[in-house]
Amino acid sequence: MGCEKACTCGNNDSRGGHHDAAPGSVITLNSNVFNSEVIVTNHGQLFFENEIVEVRFKNNRKEFYRNSNRLDIKMYDRVVVSAVGGYDVGTASLVRTGAANKFRSMENHPEIKSLPAIKRKASEIEIHNWLEARKKEKAIIDSARTLAREMKLNVSILNSECRADQLAANIYYSSNISLNGDYRQGLMEVSGMDINLVNIAN
């Protein structure tokens, strides 16, 4: 394989990229296998254009994931992504060129190989389970507020986000204090889920 565009090329690496390509450049591969351009970040990382996908979750939270299996993911596809101890479901919000350019423009983007993975496109059953998980979020918020009152904590519970596998949930709150371990443990016992406390006031 070679470059379709004129570029300064060094030795090919194992991915078909070029070690000496200028940071921020784009190299088009003449290959039906990859069917993708290689992007060079400002820090010299190489990745395929279709390797990065931005995924949107509740509250417009967005994260980058690695599409290492080169799945044909399109905008608004529901995808299953890896999470600590399980999985979650989100919506592809940027793909291919859009995702690659946004990732490349980040001043301090992470190592590509460290990005969590996209496992697959979500099945109808997985989407159903994800929607069922969302129905539990109000009860989690109510429990969080009740427990905060019982513990006399000066905190405002704002929202919750239940993961699609129903094994974990985020609680978003605002306070000038950090909620302690006893509060988190109490919520875990009530909800039956691992709880991640996110203080948006910080």
C-alpha positions in Angstrom: 0.0 0.0 0.0 1.2 3.5 -0.5 0.2 7.2 -0.3 -2.3 8.5 -2.8 -1.3 12.1 -1.9 2.1 13.5 -2.1 3.7 13.4 1.4 7.1 13.0 3.1 7.2 9.3 4.0 9.6 7.4 6.3 9.4 3.8 7.2 6.0 2.3 7.3 4.9 1.1 10.7 2.8 -2.0 11.4 -0.5 0.0 10.8 0.4 1.3 7.4 1.2 4.8 8.8 4.4 6.7 8.4 6.8 7.5 11.2 8.1 10.7 9.6 4.7 12.1 8.7 4.2 15.7 9.9 2.0 16.1 13.0 -1.5 17.1 12.0 -1.3 15.6 8.6 -3.6 13.2 6.9 -2.4 10.2 4.9 -4.7 8.5 2.5 -4.2 4.7 2.2 -4.8 3.1 -1.2 -6.3 0.0 0.4 -9.7 -1.7 0.2 -8.9 -3.4 3.5 -8.6 -0.3 5.6 -10.7 2.0 3.5 -9.6 4.9 5.7 -7.2 7.7 6.1 -4.5 7.7 8.7 -4.5 10.7 10.9 -1.4 12.1 12.6 -2.1 14.0 15.8 -0.1 17.0 17.0 1.7 14.6 19.4 2.7 12.2 16.6 0.2 9.5 17.3 -1.1 7.6 14.3 -4.7 6.3 14.0 -7.2 5.4 11.3 -9.9 7.9 10.6 -12.6 5.3 11.4 -10.9 4.2 14.6 -12.2 7.0 16.8 -15.9 7.5 17.6 -17.5 10.1 19.9 -20.3 8.7 21.9 -23.0 10.7 23.6 -24.7 9.7 26.9 -27.3 11.3 29.1 -27.0 15.0 29.9 -25.0 15.4 26.7 -22.0 13.8 28.3 -19.6 12.8 25.5 -16.6 10.5 25.4 -14.2 9.2 22.8 -14.0 5.4 22.2 -11.8 3.3 20.1 -13.4 1.4 17.2 -10.5 -1.1 17.0 -12.6 -3.6 15.1 -13.5 -1.0 12.4 -17.2 -1.5 12.7 -19.3 0.4 10.2 -20.7 2.9 12.7 -22.8 5.7 11.5 -24.1 8.8 13.2 -26.9 8.1 15.7 -26.2 4.4 15.9 -26.6 2.9 19.3 -23.4 1.3 20.4 -22.3 -0.9 23.3 -19.1 0.4 24.9 -16.9 -1.1 27.6 -17.1 0.2 31.1 -15.4 -0.7 34.4 -16.8 -4.1 35.4 -19.4 -4.1 32.6 -20.8 -2.1 29.7 -22.9 0.8 28.7 -25.0 1.9 25.7 -24.7 5.3 24.0 -25.3 7.1 20.7 -22.6 7.7 18.2 -22.5 11.6 18.0 -19.4 11.9 15.7 -17.8 9.4 13.4 -14.9 9.2 10.9 -13.6 12.6 9.8 -15.7 14.6 12.4 -14.6 12.4 15.3 -11.0 12.2 14.1 -10.6 16.0 13.7 -12.2 16.7 17.1 -9.9 14.2 18.8 -6.9 15.5 17.0 -7.7 19.1 18.0 -7.7 18.3 21.7 -4.8 19.9 23.4 -4.2 17.0 25.8 -5.9 14.0 24.2 -5.2 10.6 25.7 -3.2 7.8 24.2 -5.4 6.2 21.6 -4.6 2.7 22.8 -5.9 3.7 26.3 -9.3 4.7 25.0 -12.1 2.3 26.1 -13.5 0.1 23.3 -16.6 0.0 21.3 -17.8 -3.6 21.6 -20.5 -3.7 19.0 -23.6 -2.1 17.7 -26.4 -2.4 20.2 -29.0 -5.1 19.7 -32.7 -4.6 20.2 -32.5 -6.4 23.5 -29.6 -4.3 24.7 -31.4 -1.1 23.7 -34.5 -2.3 25.6 -32.4 -3.1 28.7 -30.8 0.4 28.4 -34.2 2.1 28.3 -35.3 0.0 31.3 -32.2 1.1 33.2 -33.2 4.8 32.5 -36.5 4.2 34.3 -34.6 3.5 37.5 -33.0 6.9 37.6 -35.8 8.8 39.3 -35.9 6.2 42.2 -32.1 6.6 42.6 -32.4 10.4 42.8 -35.2 10.1 45.4 -33.1 7.7 47.5 -30.1 10.0 47.2 -32.1 13.0 48.4 -33.7 11.1 51.2 -30.3 9.8 52.5 -28.8 13.3 52.3 -31.6 14.6 54.5 -31.2 11.8 57.0 -27.5 12.4 57.2 -28.1 16.2 57.4 -25.8 16.9 54.4 -25.8 20.3 52.8 -26.0 19.0 49.3 -28.2 19.4 46.2 -28.8 16.2 44.3 -29.3 17.2 40.7 -29.5 14.1 38.5 -28.6 10.5 38.1 -27.4 8.3 35.2 -27.8 4.6 35.3 -25.5 2.5 33.2 -27.2 0.1 30.7 -26.0 -3.0 32.5 -27.7 -1.7 35.7 -24.5 -2.4 37.6 -23.5 1.2 38.2 -24.8 4.7 38.3 -23.6 8.3 38.4 -25.1 10.7 40.9 -24.6 14.3 40.0 -24.7 16.8 42.9 -23.6 20.3 43.9 -22.0 21.1 47.2 -19.0 22.9 48.7 -18.2 19.6 50.4 -17.3 16.2 49.1 -19.7 13.4 50.0 -18.2 10.9 52.3 -17.9 7.1 52.0 -20.8 6.4 54.3 -23.1 8.3 52.0 -21.9 6.4 49.0 -22.1 3.1 50.8 -25.6 3.8 51.9 -26.7 4.5 48.3 -25.0 1.4 47.1 -27.0 -0.7 49.6 -30.3 0.9 48.6 -29.8 0.8 44.8 -27.9 -2.4 44.5 -25.4 -0.7 42.2 -21.9 0.7 42.3 -22.2 4.5 42.8 -20.0 7.2 41.4 -20.5 10.6 43.0 -19.9 13.6 40.7 -19.7 17.1 42.2 -20.4 19.5 39.4 -19.6 22.4 41.7 -15.9 21.5 41.5 
